């Protein structure tokens, strides 16, 4: 039987720890499989490239999570509800789509207690999945984004939304959010903040904690939060937890979360 091949599709992908995480788990659990990364420029070619590369499963990162949703033949109920997919598994020639970002994220922020109100900076695919789940879990979620276009679907879904310009025109000094979360790629390969500094300088002192979905570096967003002595968290736990849940799908549920976790966790102690 040939080795099963898995991959990460996205743009960029060179920074990702996913290949190391999954390969450590494959080796540790004695599975004959290999996980690599593939720089996918055009999300519309996702399904074509999946089969051309002979893959058994993939994870999908920015900016292709909505394209991944459209590429699937069968969707699990949560992925169907939110319209974004970050994990695909091939079974008998059909692509099954899942979203592991949201449950992974919920588990990652569970350490922050007494949190009720959450502000998302950005309105992309990760925000789309996590906003729904957080609201279902009782959090009040507001979205702040540079442009209006990406906010329309959230507004239609009943979320409070603002563009930077609209937010600046309000008395935002009276607004307080327990948790402020950078859902954008700002700071990943640059020194940009995910929102205007004049907004963050007002909101951060009022918050209980700040979270960045980017991992592996101290972003300008996290540096600013630390300057206000706020508890911070990067995206490492979110990546780990969503990866474990994806691995459960890849391995056809033969292993539990706690059986997979110690192998994947090793990736964060290796350079």
Buried (B, 14 or more C-beta within 10 A) or exposed (E): EEEBBBBBBBBBBEBBBBBBBBBBBBEBBEBEBBBBBBEBEEBEBBBEBBEEEEBBBBBBBBBBBBBBBBBBEEBBEBBBBBBBBBBBBBEEEEBBBBBBBBBBBBBBBEEBEEBEBBBBBBBBBBBBBBBBBBBEEEBBBBBBBBEBEBBEEBBEEEBEBBBBEEBEEEEBEEBBBBBBBBBBBBBBEEEBBBBBEEBBEBBBEBBBBBBBBBBBEBBBBBEBBBEBEBBBBBBBBBBBBBBBBBBBBBBEEEBEEEBBBEBBBEBBEEE
